[in-house]
Amino acid sequence: MLTNKQHVKEGSNFVNPLMVRCLQCCQRLSTLATLHHFHSFVPSSTKQQQQQQQQHHQGFSYNTSRDLRSCPRPFTSSLPTVKKQVGRMNVFTQQLNPITGKLEWGVQPQDYDYKQEVARSAYADMLHDQERNDKYYEGLRRAVAQLKAVGKEVRVLDIGTGTGLLSMMAVSCGADVVTACEAFHPMAECARKGLKQNGFEDKVKLVPKRSTELEVGPGKDLEQRANLLVAELLDTELIGEGAIDTYRHARDNLLTEDALLVPSEGTVYAQVVSSEMLQRWNRVSPVKDHSNGSQKVLLDVPSVVVGCHGAAAVHDLQMSQIPRHWLTPLSHPLPVFKFDWSGRKSELLPYDRTTTTTFLPLSSGQCDAVLMWWEVKMDQEGDVNLSCAPYWAHPDLAHKGWKGSSEEIPWRDHWMQAVYYLPQVQSVTHHKPVSLLSCHDEYSLWFNIQKDDSELVNTERPVCECGVHIVNSRTRLGQLNDPRRIDVYTRVLKSLVTPDSVVLALGDGCLMAIMAATLGARHVYLTEGSEANRRVAQQFIVTNDVQHKVTILPQDVSDTLLTQLVAPITIAFSEPFFSTSLLPWHSLYCWYMRNSCLHLLDSSAVRIPSSVTIWGLAVDYRDLWKIRSPLHQCNGFKMDIFDKLIESASEEADERVEPHPLWEYPTRAKSQPIQLLTLDLNTTTIPQTPISKEGTMTFTTDGMVNGMALWADWHLTDQHQDVITTGPVSPVVLDHNVEWDTYSRQGVYLFRQPININKDLPSTLQYSITFQPLDGMLNFEFGIEVKGREEG
């Protein structure tokens, strides 16, 4: 998450991504770092935070639109990095190990933070977006021609130039003067070298400043005000990178009155839908016992949680990958906001506003969510448009609608679509008019439904008051509502819990352990690492009337005495889930926690989970490979300098395995699942020496292999059905797309070069995995040997 979102990106203008992580992962990853900021459930003024961000954003090229894209080495997103200087070239960095739970010191290069930002940039998939590049080029060509047609000198300003691509396009289109600003030093240096390599060094003036720091006048940054502004200040929410203020400042201080802009306008579209599946990422539902048709409530939900308005934080995802049966559209796509970036129509570039759009519901149903995307006009007339719509609403597929597919529209991960959850669910009637209230401030959007004009509807930005939406990411909320997981947990706990059971729950937000108390356990001990999590747990404990038999302990129980418990622990239970876990096997932390409190366990205590298996699958990622693929060139401009920058930064700052929610990224299986490693978690001590396994597999199919997909299966007991998988949820079929667990992130290993395999020629996958128990790290190595040539 940090989505998001935290990427350095072409032509943007926003805040340092490390700062963005702290502000965003409260809704996305709920890491310890963010929980530190929430001493109560009501966050401090969002507007105040945004104003603080605003001091930093003009002229930087960052993308804050996506959940955590990848992990730094070893994983600094869990806690702020503490540094100490070591000589002139290196620094000590203190980081949280997500598996052992320990704070560890490591030595990193002095510019490690910059390399993290560059390595996790969205440049790759952005600059692989050919439609984006082509339409910026065409928009510039038309704007330059329009100004020259009336005899004007064309003076271009490129804000947040990134690689310098848009500036080079402007020169190639015939611009007379081009000034580009870029405040992020590594990218400014990259742009300088790239301009030189392409022969534009003397044709583009590169200024290493924020746009708000630019000065206009003879001998200054701009000799005169620009009459053509090109910028890429957009994110998934359209305005989330501070586009409004940046454009307004440019209008007032840097541009002529009649300046042209590329893009010139933006329109936000919204579609109201009914969707039980989407609601799983927003609300917590009661847990019921479905055996024998009893429908008995085993875990009830506090009224404060049921009535909470939730959080306005954007839930961005690849909407075109949502299965059709998840959604029932209640409205057609509705244009709800128009932004005139020139600011000449002041009413179309306000800092905040609310619009009302009345529609006739397409059917009766429950308004669960609002889907959102945008379209921008790249020229002045509206002939060149770029749409981020999902396939069923994309203007290029208007004749197909729901009969289209995601393969027929451009893929992009830097701009996606977003889901917004309504403060309260509303029921509507077919063809009975209702209104969608759409609101925005300087950075974000939110929505509500008004059923008639007499109804008073709150248009303030929703704020979570129950704590659930603060301490849990969207992924975690989905897990808490996942019927498959709930059925397994319920079956296992019902089979083990007796009136004599004393349960120790290890993990964050382990509501299933509270259910153990309602199932009749003698006592349950919860371990929670943050005050915010403890408050949420206490609400569920009181609601389910088990406060007399549930005790909340600190997360570290290694110093807890056996005499402090009612009796020795008979069931040590973990789902497992920890808010610091990004990759599936990070939840091995439960093993280390459990072994730190063996003195509290009965000699015959049941340990859940009992084992974990790490799996791998050779795959062909249809689109995801682009995030790490070199560009070489864009629209005829050489990008080798940038490729080398990204490659160097990734080598130093990135792990080879990154977390991604693969249900959003079509993944074709090129092998059957490979059992890489199984760890017995029932051992009384954690091994002291590395555990390794290696092997080979011969391919039996043709096509492209560009990566490996990795996941963990948690065996709660020795029964084959008692498994929580973070991987495929249906049998894997060769050369078919894999159906992934929707509520997990899987591990993604990308080969440096894609490999073509042919079943008629010997092609072998070689794999090796090593688990280092002392530091909890897993190291993966994969290679493919084709006719005596090894690649990987």
LODRENGU-433430 format. One record per residue: y, x, z of N, C-alpha, C in turn. Coordinates in pm, whole numbers, plus 50000, padded with zeros to 5 digits. Example, Ala and Ser with C-alpha at 12.3 -4.5 7.8 and 13.67 -1.06 7.14 Angstrom:
BEGIN
494315131950780495505123050780496705132050780497755128550708498945136750714500035129050787
END
This chain:
BEGIN
499585004650000500005000050000500365004050000503755007050131504055019550116504435018549975500974994849743501804989449709501914992049780504164997849875503744997649808503445001249793505775004149818505255009749699506065021949668505715032449609506145045749645506155055649530506305050749409506085059649296507385064949239507405077649201508495083049122508365077048984509475072448926509265066448796510415068448701510095066848572511035068548463512175058548474513405063748467514565055248449514825045448560514565048948685514885039948793515905046448883516125040349000517345044049070517255041649219516065043949283515935038449418515675048649525515265043749641515175051149765513955060349768514035070649851512915079849871511655072049904510575074049831509365066049852508755067749988508955079150053508405080750187509085071150284510395068150259511095058450342510595044350311510365041650183509905028450144508585025050211507705035150227506415032650288506585026450426507475032050507507625027050643508105012650643508945008950544509494995450541508494985350487507584989850400506744980250332505334979150388504784989650443503374988550476503124979950599504194975050665503984965150770503334952750711503614949550584502994938150520501764942250442501534955350418500524959250322499394967050383499684976750468498604984850525498554984150675499624979550740499654978350886499244991250955499735002450909499365015150969500055017251101499595027251175500185030151304501665033251293502045039651184503455043151168504335030751166503885020051096504715008251088504665000351217503525000051282503424992351404504384997851510504685010451502505625016551595506995009651587507305004051469508614997851451508644983451501507494977551537507464963551573507124961951721508164962451805507944960151948507854945251977508314937151885508134922651894507714917751757507414904851747506914899651621508024896751523509264896051567510364893051476511004906051434510904909651306511454922451262512964922851277513494935051283514934936551282515464931851149516764930251139517394924551021516954931450893516314923550806515924929050677517154933650601518224925850610519444929450539519974942750586519924945150716520394957850769519544969450717518224967550712517364977850656517704980550511517964969650438518274971250297519584978650277520554975950363521824983050351521644997850379520755000950473520475015150500519815021550380518905014350314518275019750195519315022150086520265012950075521225013449967522015026449964522145032850079522875045350085522175056350007520895054149973520095064849913519715062649768519945050649711519125047649595519695050849458521005051149433521445052549294521115066249236520515066049121520235078349050518885084349077518115078749170516735083249191515815075449101514725081749062513775074848975512495071849051512505060549127511335056849207510925042549178509625040249194509075026849178508485022549311508995011649366508505007149496507694994349484507104991949368506564978749343505094977049371504394987449411502954986049418502394991049549501294984549595500574989349711500155003649688499765010049800499465024349795498625027849673499195035649583498515039249459497445049649483497775059749559496805070349583497125077249713496265086149753496365092349883496795106749874497765110849955498045125049965496915132150037496915144850035495875152650101496395157450235495705154850348494495146850354494775131950358495765126550422496175112750411497385110850502498545113950452499725113950538500345100150551499795090150485500425077050492500195070250626499315075050706498985068250831499985071050941500585082450940501595085651039502655094350973503895094051026504895102950972504415117450985504725125550886504315139450888505265147550975504715155251067505495164151151505355178251096506485185151078506445198251014506925209151107506345220751086506825232951149506805244051045507885251851042507995262450943506985273650972506325278550866505405289750876505835299850770506615309450809507115318950711508095312250617508265318050499509255313150405508675303350304507375303350282506805295850172505955283850214505535283250341504635272750384505125266050511504575254250538504885247050661503585241750720503555240450853502485233050918502815218150904501805209850874502015195350872500995188950964501465179751047500565172551137500275158951076498995155951061498585143850993497445137251068497315124151049496235116551113495005116551024493895121151077492625120351005492065106251024491925098450916491545084450932490095082350975489245092550963487835091051000487585095351144488135106851184487935111351321488965105551416490095100651362491155095351446492005105951513491815118551475492535129551539493775133351461494795137851534495945143951471495615158551444495785162651318495385176051279496545183351214496575196451235497575204951172496985211451049497785212350944497375219350823498545226850766498275236450680499315244250615499495239050473500745235750439501055230750306502245238450250502415238350117503595244650057504875238050108505955245550105507225240650159507715228150085507375227249955507825215849875506735205149864505875204249967504735195049963505175180549950506245176550021506705162650013507105158949871507865167949805508255165349668507025163849579506045172549600504845172149516504065159149539504065154149664503425141149688504105130349606505435130249608506185119849537505935120649387505955132749334505725134449191504295130749155503335135149237501915132549207501615117749202502255109849288502005095649289503005087949206503535094349106504515087849020503845077348933504665067848889504185057648795504535061448653504965073848631505335078048497504185076348399502995080148439501895080448344501665066748282501375056548367501125043448308502395037748247503585041348299504835036348242505065042048102504885055048088505145061247959503985059147862502835055047913501755050647825502005036447775503005029847832503335015947794504115016447662503385015847552504005017547421504995006447389504694994147432505624983247406506954985747475506894990147598508124993347671508935003747595508275014847559508985025647490509585020747358508785013447281509255008747150510444999347164510414990547263511494980747274512764986847333512624996847419513825004247460514435011347338513595017347258514065024547139514785014947043514175003447021514784993646931516064987946990516074985247120517304980447183518444990347170518135003147188519145013547172519615014447027518685013946934519055014846793520025003746756519754991646799520624980246766521984981346835521984985746961523254986847033524154997646972523565009046938524345019746876524895015046742524065008446663524515003546532525624993246548525534984746651526554974446673527904980746706527884991146788529154997746822529715005546704528875011946629529355019646514529875010446404529304998346394529724988946291531194984846307531714985946430533124982546454533954995246474533405006446434534155018846434534335025446568533465022746664533615028446798532755040946815533285050546888532485061746932531485056647035530225060747023529195055747113529005065747227529375061347348529265069647468528225063247560527095069947576525945064347647525845070247788525555061747884525195066148020523765061648047522925071248086521525068648121521365070948270521175060148347521065061148492519595062848531519305073348609517925075948651517095080148531517465090948465516875094348336515415098348343514945103048460513535106948470513205118448377512365116048278511985126548184513045129348079514075120748072515095122147968514745114747841513645107147841513185100447720514245091147662514845082647745515795072847692517055079747639517455090847700518615098347650518315104247513517105109647496516735115247366516675104347260516195092547299516185081347206517605077847163518535077647260519925074047230520525083747130520285096747150520805106647056520195104446918518895102146913518215100146786518725087646713519235078046789519785065846728521205067846679521815079346707523155082246656524255081846758523935081346887524985081346990525805094246980527095093147004527985104746994527985113047120527965106547236527995113447365526955106947455526105115047516525095109647608525175117347739525345109947849525335115647983524195109348060523365117648121522215112748198522325117748341522065108748438522065112948578520675111448636520295120748721519005120748788519155128648918519005121749031519275128049161518045134349224516865131049175515635136749232515425150349165515585161049243515685174349186514505178149097513235176149139512125180049051512175173148915512595160348914512655153248786513865157648706514965160648771516135165748699515795178848629515055187448698514655200148639513665197848524512765188248543511825184748437512575179548315513575170848337514365165548226515105176748154515655186148230516395197248169515475205348076514275208448124513335216148042512845207847923512625194947946512165186347838513205184747729514465183447768515545182547670515615195147585515455206547652515485219247580514305220347484513125216847531511935217847447512065209247321512715197847334512845188647221514115190947139514905201147175516095204247097517305195647130517335189647249518455180847286519295186947398519095199647429519775205947541521295204947529521805206347407523255205947387523765192147348522855182347346523245169047300523265158847414522675162647527522645153847645523205161547764524205155947829524755162047950523975156748070523255165348138522435161248252523185164148381523395153748460524135154948586523175151948701522915161448790521965159148900522615151749017522985139348994523645131149096523135116949089523415109449197523245094949194524355089049108524105077249052525125071048969526375067749050526215064749179527375061349262528225073649294527715085449264528465097749289529155102949163528915096549049529515101348925531015099148924531725108548866533175107748854533555107148706534585099248678535045097248541536435103348524536605110948418537915116848389537745130248321538825135548265538755148448196538185159448286537165166348234536535177148309535585172548416535345159348426534435154148529533095150448467532255143448544530895140548498530905132848366531745122848355531965115548231533425117248191533645122048071535035123648024535735110148015534995100147972535515086447961534435076948010534835064648035533845054448069532885052647952531635049847983530625047647881530745033447825530425031847696530395018447638528985013947603528005021647647526595017547633525825023147753525225014147831524425018047946522955015047918522125025147932520685023147926520105027348060519265019148117518685022148248517405014348264516515019748345515295012648379515275011848530515885001048580516064999148724515164987848774514094984948704513334972848728512034975848802511594966248883510284966948946509614953348931508504951448998507774938948982508624926849018509504928249119510384917249157511664916749073511804925448978512954926948890514134933548960514454929049081515654934049150515314942749271514034945549292513624952249416514024966649428514504972949320514944986849327516454988149335517124977149371518574977749387519324976249258518724969349159519364967949028520714961049038520844950949122522084943349129523254952249166523104959649274524224967849319524494979449222523444985049166523634996249072524384991648949524014980248894524724975048777526164971148812526364965148927527724961248965528604973548983528064983949045528844996149062529175002348926528195002548837528435008148704529495000148630529424987048640530414978448574531814981448625531954982948755533284984748815533824998848800532955008948786533425022648795533065031648677532055027948598531555037448499531585032148356531745019048336531625013148203532935006848156533085005948025534214998647967533984983747983535044976147965534954961547982533964955447885533894961047763533034955147659531744962947639531324970547738530134978947725528894970447695528004976147615526704969947588525674975947683524654968147717523624972747809522244970947749521374980547773519964979747735519124982647859518434972147913518414958147870519714951047907519944939447844521194932247865521074920847965519904914547972519704903248063518274903248115518074896248224516734894248278516554879948323515344874648305515034860948348513784861048433513844854548548512694853248637512034839748613510704839948596509924827748578509044825448700508834812748732507984809048846507064797748804505844797848859504884787248831504204783348962504284770748997503694765549120502214762649096501364767349189499924765349172499294760849303498144754649287497254751849400496114761949392495824768549504494764778849501494274782049641493064777449670492444780949797492184795949805491834802149692491554816449691492794824649726493924821349667495144828749697495534827049844495314815249898495684812750038494894821650134493744826550092492984835450180493754848250211494694851950124495504863750147496744860750231496834848450281498064844550349497834838050485496784830250499496544822850622495194826750683495064824850813493774826750881493194812950909491964810850865491304797850883490314798550998490014787151059488994786951166487634791251112486834797251199485454800951163484544789751213483754784551120482874773451154481414777451136480574771051215479124773051205478584762851104478194767850986477734758850881476234756450887475544762650982474094760750990473764746651036472774741050972472294727551006473374717050995474434720250915475494710550892476314707251015476344716151115477024712751241478534712951228479094722451149480544724151133481254726651266480534732151364481144735451492482114747051475483284745851537484294756451529483904767551626483664779351573483304790951656484514799451691485554798651610486774806151637487934798051584488744792851675489884784651635491124793351616492114787951547493334795351513494494789951596495284798651659496414794051741497404785851659498014775951723498974767351653500164775251603500564785751675501694793851630501364801051501500084804151479499664810451354499614800151242499084788251273499004777551174500394773651126501354773151219502694768651184503634779651138503164792051136504034803251099504404802550951505634806050921506114805950782505614817950703504944827150770504424838750699505504848950671505234857350573506164868050538506574866550393507824869950363508324868750227507944880750142507254890350200506904902550126506124899050000506514905349891505884902749763504414907049767503554898949708502144902449691501944904749542502064917049498501994919849356500584923649316500184918749201498824921249154498764919349003497624923148947497384921348804496944906848782497934898148761497654883748760496724879648646496734887248537495864883648425494394885548458494084892148569492694893948610492224883048707493124873848744492724862848831491814853348753490614850648802489734841148731490394827448718490194821148606490844808248578490514797948685489284798348740488904787948835489594789648971490294800748991491044802449115492284793449120492814789849006494134783549000494084769448943494894760749001495204747848940496714747448921497214749048799498674748848780499264735148814500304735148893501004722748925502324721648851502744732548786503934732148702503714741248582504504739248480504584748948373505404760848423505404772148355506314782948393507764778048385508514780748491509884775848503510864787548511511894788048426512934798248443513804794748564513834803548663514544800148787515774808948813515814820948756516984829648770517264836448637518534837948606518964846248494519954856548548519774869148509520644880048551521324886048429522654885548425523434892248321523814905848375523114916348331523314929648389524724935048365525424929948264526784934848240527744930448349527394919548417528274914548523529474907048472529614905748339530774898648287530714883748322529504878648337529334865048388529014866448537530044866548621529864869948763528854860948831528754848348782527814839248847526364843048817526144852348722524794856348687524434870148740525244875648830524874888048897525354888049042525064877149115525454876749256524454884349342524874887849462523954894449554522904884849608523254872049620522274862249668522634848549613521634840249597521844826449550520554818549566520694805349554519574796149556519714786849437518624785049363518624775549253517604764649279517844753049220516934741649232516424737949094515104737549079514494734148951513534722448974513864710948917513024699048935511954698548826510734695148865509624694248769508704682748805507944678348707506934668148727505584674948744504954673748861503664680348883502644676648776501924686648728500914684448624499704677048677499504677548808498414670148872498754668749019498024660349088498194659349233497474671049298498044675849407497404687149473498294693449578497854704849625498504712049733499234724149676500534725149703501314736649658501024748349752500214757749706499834769049789500674781549765501084783249641501764795849608502614794049484503504803949466504344804649347504044817849277503644817049151503424829049071504744832849004505024845748998506324850148946506154861848850506954862048746507064873448655508444872948591508734882548507510054882748445510004887048300511134884648233511314888748094512714894448080512854905248005514184911047984514514911147835515824909447809516344909747673516794924047645516174930547546516454944647520517604946747422518014936247350519164937347262520214927347308521254925547232522334916747274522124902347226521314900647121521134887447063519914880047118518984887247178517774880947229516634881047130516704889847029515614890746932514534900446977514884909747067513934919747115513734917447264512594911847301512344908147440511064914947491511054918147617509884923947681509474914847796508244910147790507754900547890506654906647975506704903848104505644907848197504764896048234504784885548156504014873448187502514876148181501734869048261500264869648246499894863648111498654865948070498284862347932498504847647901498254838647998498334824347966499774819547946500744827547991502144823647975502914833547888502214843047828502884853347751503404847647619504654850447583505204844647459504424848647335503774860347336503004864547219501694856647205501304849747311500054841947308500344827147332501544822747296501934808947322500984798947255500384802847143499494793847071498104793147134497834802347230496504802847292496504797647435497554800547510497594796447650496424801947729495684793147798494574797447882493374802247800493404800447670492314805247585492494819847546493624825747582493864839747555493144848547655493444861647653492824870847748493764882447774493484889747882494324901047920494254912247818493214912847738493084923547639494074921847524494694910047515495584907247402497044909947432497354914447553498734917747588498784931947642499954938247639500054952147689499674953047836498944963847870498614966348010499694975048071500074971548192501034979948266500784978248415500904989148487500724988848632502024991548705503044995748632504344998348694505134985548714504964975948625505474962348644504274953048638504134944748737503034935148735503594921248752502814912648811503254899248847503134898149000503694887649054503714886349200503344872349243502764871649363502474858949428503374857749549504014846149563504814843049682504214830849749504024831949879503414820949954504514812550017504334799450009505344790150060505314789850213506474787350277506504787150424505504777250483505354765950418504344756150458503754749850333502474746950340501804740550227502364726450211502614722550086503124709250055502204702349956501964689449978501174681549883502104674349787501734673949659502544667149558501664657349482502334647949418501634637449344501914638949196500894636749117501004637848972502194629948918503084637048848504234631248779505294625448873505204627949002506274623849093507194635849112508484635049073509364646749070509474653749206509404666949201509674675449316510524687149266511104694549360511974705749323511454718749381511554729149300511274742649346512594749249382512714753349508513894760549553513594775549544514374782549465514184796949442515364804449501515084814549581516134821849652515974836749627517104843749625517044858349621518204864149698517994876049752519094883949806519224896249717519734907049770519994918649686518724925349637517614923349709516404930749678515154922349658515134909849702513854902749708514024887949677512874881349658512804867149623511964859749725512184846649734511284837849809511494823549759510564814549794510544801249734510174790749838510514778149805510114766849887510054754449799509464743849851509324731249778510134720449850510894712849772511624701249825511084688749755510554679449833509874667849775510844656949733512004656049799513054646949752514404651949802515474646649746516814651649775517224649749920516624639949987517004637250126516324646750224515334654150178514604663250266515404675950290515554679250418516234691650454515224703050450515484712850366514564723950348515254736950384514604744950466515164757850506515074767650389516214773450353516214783050243516404797350293516294799350426516374812850479515094820450446515214833450436514054841850407513004840050517511754836850482510724834850584510474847550666510284845750795510004856950885508774853250968507824862450975506624859951055506964860151202506594849451273506824848551416505534848651497504394848851427503114848651499502504862551511502974871951430502464885551435501334888351339500584877951300499424880051212499834886351080500954881951024501384886950893502064900550903502314904951025502914918151045501834928651064500834925551145499814935651176498704936151072498644926250982497574925850883498124927050741497504935350662497824936050520497244923950450497644921850324497064910950246495554912950233495154925450211493714928350199492974924250325493544927450440492884924050566492834909050588493914901850556493884887350570492774881450483492604887050363491514882450278490164884550341489964896150406488704898850475488454888750586489494885450661489344876050772488974861950724489224859150596488914845850541487754846050443487134857650422486084859050323484804852350370484364841550305483154834450350481924843450355481824852650259480654861450256480604870250380481724876350416481754884550537481514876150661482174864750669482064856350788480624851850809479924848350701478534843950714477654855050772477864867350725477064878550775477364881150922478654881950958479014884551097478484873551188478644861051146478194849751228476684850151249475944852551142474484852951152474024864051246474644875951232474234887251315474574884851462475784880251488476184878251628475384866951693475124856251619474334845351675472924850051711472384859351632471024864051658470954873751776472084879951812472064890351915472694886152047473704877552042474444874152164473624864952253473544868652380472894860552483473854859252601473534850652699474394849552817474534862552896473654872352872473744885052943474454895952861474864892552741475434902752652476814907152700477004920352700478334926152723478684933652594479754929252529480084933952394481304942952399481224954252329482364963052310482714962952162483924958452130484364957551990485254969351959484894976851856485644988751815486274986151679487584986051675488284983551549489624977151573490334974451465491644968051472491514953351434492094944651515492114930451483490734924451466489804928051555488414923751542488244909651600488634899551523488544885851570487094881251584486184887351508484774883551518484224886151658484774896151727484304898951862484724887951958485884881951933486294870552017485314859151996484814857851874483804847651847482534850251928482234863051958481064866052041481194859452177482434858752227482664852152356482414837152346482854830852236482624816352221481144813452198480394823652152478944821852133478174823352263478864826852372478214826952502478014840452564478604851152508478444864352569479004864352711478414872752796478894873652935480324878952939480584889652862481934895052856482104902852726483344902952678483694910152556484874919252585484764931852543485864941452556486364944952416487654942252393488274945552266489044958652280488994967052178489834979052177490904977052070492154977352111493264975752017494244987152036494664993251925495495005151932496975002751939497424990451919498874987951920499194975552003500384975252053500844963852131500884951252045501284952751919501344941251830499964935151808498964943451787497594938351771497114931751899497464937452013497034931452141497634917652160498884915952118499514902752132498844892452043498534896351921497844887051831496474883351888495734893251935494414890651992494514881252111495514883352194495674874852313495894860352275496634857852166496844844152120495514837552084494644844652015493344839051978492454837252101492564846452196491754845452318492124832852396493414830252412493874818552488493514805752413493744805452282493444793452204491984789452214491094799452219489664796752227489154796052370490084796352468489774794352609488684803952658488814816652621487844826652666488554838152739489754835352790490514845952856489814851052982488914843153039488184847353157487024856753124486684858052994485554866452957485864876252845487154878252816487554888252716488634897052776488434910052768489394919852818489814929052704491124931452693491634940352588491834954152649491204964152587491304977952632492124986052532492614997752573493245006752476492215011052371492705015852257491775019852152490885031552195491445040652271490675052052320490065048452455488755046452458488085042552582487225054052635487465066052586486645077352628486805080152777487965076652836488185079052978487905066753064487495055853001487175043853077485895046153157485895041853283484745043653370483805031753361482525034353376481535023553372481795013453482482305018153594482585009153707483704999253677484475001853570485554992753532485044980953450483784981553409483194970753330482334961853418482074949653371481234940653449479784945453449479404952753344478034958053331478044967453211477024975753195476954984353077476974976252947477504982152843477614975552713476224973852652475934961652608474634959052543474774957852392475984954952342476244954152198477534961552169477444972452093478644979552047478874975251903479934967351882480144960451754481404965451684481264968051554482424970951470482204964551335483254958751276483064951951146482604961251034483014973251012484124979951078485414978650996486574978451068487874978451002488884985651089489684994151026490795000851093491995000750999493154998251055494344997150970494705010350905494185021450957494455034450897493495037950785492515029250758491495032050656491995027850519491965037150425492365034250289491175033850195490265043350212489045043650132487895037250211486885031950144485845024250215485175031850328484925044850312484205052550413485115057350527486395054850519487275058550630486905051150758486255039650742485865032150861484715038650936484255050250891483345058350973483975061951107485245059651119485925061551248485185054251359484535042951326483805035451429482695043851490482085052751411481015061551459481565071351561482715076951531483335086651622483815079751749484365067751735484785060251853483595057151943482515052651881481345048451957480735060252032480725071951969480155083552034481065089552139482305084852144483195089452251483025081052378482265070252368482095061552486480615058452511479755067852481478315065852505478015063452653478885068652738478665066952882478815052452927479385044052840479555029952874478415021252822477565027052739476515019152673475205019152753474585007552753473245006452809472285014752723471225019652781470285028152707469645020952589469585007752596468994999952485470054992352406471294996552416472384989452349472184988952197472534977452140472484975751994473794981151937473664989251833474844995151769475044988951631476224983151610476574976551483477884982651431477864987951307476764988751211475774999651248474574998351189473525007951222473485019551122473995017351002474015028050902475035024550794475355034550713476265032450600475715040050481475835033850363475405040250239476605041350145476815053450094477875055749996477245055049857477845046949771477325044749636478315049749531477765052849414478605056649301478125049949174479055048349080478735041748954479565048248844478905053148740479625058448624480205046748546481475047648509482155036048451483095040248337483505030148264484585031148166485705022048214486765028048270487935020248312488735016748187488895003848162489584999648039491015004748035491715004048147493135007648149493495017648258492765017548368493185025148486493265040148460492525045148363492525059348333493935064348298494815055348253496135059548207496995065448318496695061848444497555066648552497465081648572496415087948521496255102348537496065109348402496335102348294496135108148163497415114948115497325127048059498525133748008499115126047890500425127447872501125120047768501135127547635501375140647642501535149247525502825146047450502995133247410504235129347342504475114447361505745110447355506135096347358507105093847244506735085147154507605081347042508145093446968507315103646957507685115546883508365126346966508615123847093509245133647181508165140547264508205153647272507205161347343507335159147494506185157547560506165155147704505305165447777505065176947715504205187047777504765191947910506085193447921506705198148045506375188448158506515175648130506215165648233504735165548268503865166648167502425166948192502075178148289502665189848268502375201348354502895199048495504055192648508504595189648640503665180448718503205169748653502315160148719500985166848754500445174448661499155181048685499245190648803500305198548808500475208148916500645201049050501485190549052501715183149177500435176449224499665170849132498435163949169497405173549227497325185449169496365195249217496655199049361497935199849397498295204149532498325192749632498705180849589498985170149685497995158749684497145157849583496275146249570494825149449597494105139449649492655139849654492125135449518490895139549487490295135249361489915120449364489715115049484489325100949496490505092949550490865082349478492005073949516491535059749542492215052449631491845038449656492515028949558491745019949502492265009649412491474996849430492124985149422491384972349423490834969649284489594973449261489064973749124488864959949063488924949349142488824936149080490004933748987491104941249008492284939748923492214948348797491214957148789491164966648678489784965948611489684960048492488394958648425487644971848419486394971348465485564983248481484194980548422483854987548315482574985348248481544995348302480404990248345479354998748402478685006848292478575019948315477865028848222476605034748285476285030348405475045034248471474695023448572473545024648632473215016448748473785023348872474015015848982474525022249104473625033549151474275044249196473565056149244473765057349394472685057849470472775059649614473085074349643474335076949681474775090749698474415096449835474585088349940474365093550075474225081950172473275083150266473125073350373473215080650507474025075250597474205081050730473665071450834472815076550922472275068651032473295068851146473905057351173474945056551275474385053351413473075052451425472445049751554472195062251635472455073751577472225086251649473155087251769472655093351876473475094451998474515105351989474335114351895475345124751873475635125851724476855129351691477245131551553476805145551512476175147051396475695160351355476815170651355476435183051378477415193851383477465201951254476505199751166476465207251041476665197750923477165202950811477405194550694476135187750644476295175750590475195168250530475495167050381474595171950299474825172250154473685165750079474035160849962473035155549871473535157549730472655161449642473005162949501471875157749416472205154649292471185149449203471705147849062470885142448977471255140148838470785126248796471395121348689471025108348632471235109048482470265104448405470375104548259470935091248210471935092048125472545079848071471605073447970471595060147969470735052647876471555043247789472865045947780473725037247700474725045847623475445039747532476445046747452477845043247502478815051247457480215047747484480965058147562482075053947618482985062847689482755062047839482765073447905482745074148051483995081848092484855075448169486085082248211486245083148362485255078548437485395079648581484175074748657484275075848788483255070648880483925060448972483205050049005483625040449108482765042849231483385043149348482695046449473482955035749577481955032949660482125023049765481135025649877481255017749983480375018950099479745005450130478465005850163477764994050215477494996450363477954987250447477764988450592476584979550632475524985850678474314978650722474494975350870474744962550899474984958751038473714959951120472594956151061471284957451127470304963451024469024963751059468034968950963467514958050870468094946050878467724935150788468514936350658467854935250545468494937850415469654928350387469624916450445470694906850417471934908950504471814917450605472934919250698473814931150654474354930050535475134940950476476524935950440477534943850475478894941450430479174951750321479334947050199479594956350090481074956650055481534968250016482884969649963482834972249812481664969749753481474972649611481164960249530480214961149436479864949649353479274938249436479624926049400479104914449473478104906649389477764912049273476704906449190475994918149122474764915949072474034927149011474824933848899474784947048896475484954848794474664954548665475324951348554474664950648423475324961148333474504969748273475034980248187475924974348077477064981148055478014977647950478684964147971478604959048092479334946848129480334950348241481384942048249482354944148357481724941348493482094949448590481554948248726482364937748803481674929448879482334919748967482474926049105483694929849141483944937349264484294928449381484044933549501484524926949622486044925949613486564913949627487994911449610488814916549728488184918349844488934921149966488764935450014488494944449921488384958649954489054966849845489394979149881489754989049781488554998349764488235001049640487145010249612487725024249585486855034249586487275047649554487185050049404488205056249347488255059049203488315074149182487355079249108487295093349069487445093648918488515099848868488755100348724488395114248671487615114448564487335127148498488615132148430488775145048426489995150748366490045147948217488895146548156488815142648016487725132048002487975121147928486905111347906485785117547824484575112947844483405118647779482695107747699482415110647572481605101547491480135104647512479355094347543477925096347562477165088747454475985093747423475135087747321473705087847373473105076247380471775075447440470715082847358471055085747232470115093347149470225108347171471285112647245471455126647279471375128147430470855139047480470735140647627472115141747693472455131747772473695131747850473335129347996473735138448081473305137948221474505138348314474495129148411475495129448518474965138148630475735147848672475415156248786476355152548900475825150349018476655146249131476305154049257477305155449341477125162149470478085155949569477595152949689478435147549795478135155249923479175158949994479025166150121479865159350227479215156250338479915150650454480085161650558481345163850597481665173950697481885166950832480895166250919481025158451043482165163251133482455176251133483475181351225484865175951193485175174551064486485168951029486395155350963485165150150946484975136750894485225135050745485415145850673485765144850532484515143950444484635136250337483605135550234484135141850107483385150950051483775157549928482825153349816483415149249705482625144649591482845154049472481765156949401481855164449276480985157549172481585155149055480835148748946481085156448817480085157048735480215163148604479225156948508479545157548380478635152148278478295163348181477015165248162476545175348069476075168547941476745172147832476415166447701476005177747608474765178047570474255188347477474655202447522474425205147649474695218547701476135220947738477025210947721478425212547757478715204347882479255210547984479515203548110480985199848118481245187348155482625182548167482735174748297483965174048349484135166448472485545166848521
END
